[in-house]
Amino acid sequence: MILAGVLSSVFNFALLTGAPLEQAAVKNGASELLKMNAVLPFACGGAWVTNAVWCVILIVRNRTGSQLIYLPVSGQSSLPFYYLMSLLSGSMWHFQFFFYGIGHARMGNKYGFTSWAIHMALLILFSNLYGKLFRE
């Protein structure tokens, strides 16, 4: 749990050190509110590669690659449903940072340092509310 908190702040440092990319994006016509989107591929790229490699290792080790095409046991849900839920959760994950970037830009330099703490606090709050609502 402590490691997750520390590494979460490292992600914030990745976003903050992307300021030159943000300035280049604005110079080339990007909106001031959406400039952080230029940083996201670089801030998230390392984690994406790590997760992709680990998923391939697990798929090969467990011989579960065929489950990407069909489900082994017919149940209530179908494979398109799982792909739809994957698309929905990935979109929600991306849009949290999309809106975080807008909020961070609107806070300005004076209060911008608090934006990550507010983002994490709201993430924890809404995750707990979701868990309570759906009894997880």
Phi, psi and omega in degrees: 000317180293320179298320178298320178294318180294313181292332175297319178291331176296323177297321177298319177299323178297319178293320182290323180284354176277010181306319177299324176294319178299315180297321177294322179296317179295319180298329181264015171107002179287151178292147177300326181285334185254011185297332182292340178298337177290336183272330188306315180301327181279323180290327183263348187301316180297317179293324180296313180298314180300313180294320180296315179297316181295322178297318179297318178301314180293321179296317179291314182298317183268357181052052183245014180300329180294339179289349174286343182252320178214154179275141183291327181233130179287125180228201180291318183269154178247167181300318177301327177297317179294321177294322177296316179294324176295317178297318180295314181291323176296321178295317178297320179298316180294316185291339174298320179282330175301309180285331174298317179299320178295313179297319180298317180294323181287337179285337178075182183289331185292318183244005183300333181294339181272350188298322181292319179297319178295317179300313180294320179297316179292325177299314179294316180300308183290329176295319178292320177297319177299315179298319177293316182298319182259014176053050179258000000 
